[in-house]
Amino acid sequence: MDAWLSDAVRCVLHDLNLAAAYCDRIYVLHRGRIVADGPPAELLDLELVRTVFGVTCTHLTLPVTGGLLLAFSPRRGITPG
């Protein structure tokens, strides 16, 4: 096996766009528990973001990389579930 395949880095990111850009797999925590895990592009759907973080967002595509970009729109009166 190639050496680079056995390396892993764990970090905590609160910026979902950074996580989407640089992570192969993410874990979403809500109230101290893992509520979802998987590849960012598959995991960060609009409903999960609204439920966990209390904001609405739109999925956009980064023009250079084709990666996921979340554009956030806070909604007043919504609190994370």
CORCORZI-V793273 format. One record per backbone hydrogen bond with DSSP energy under -1.0 kcal/mol. NH is the residue of the N-H (numbers start at 1). CO is the residue of the C=O. Records with the same first field share a line. If there is no record, write none. Layout:
NH->CO, CO
This chain:
6->3
19->15
20->16
21->17
22->18
23->19
26->38
28->36
30->33
33->30
35->28
36->28
38->26
43->39
44->40
45->43
49->45
50->46
51->47
52->48
53->49
54->50
56->73
58->71
60->69
62->67
66->62
69->60
71->58
73->56
78->75
81->51
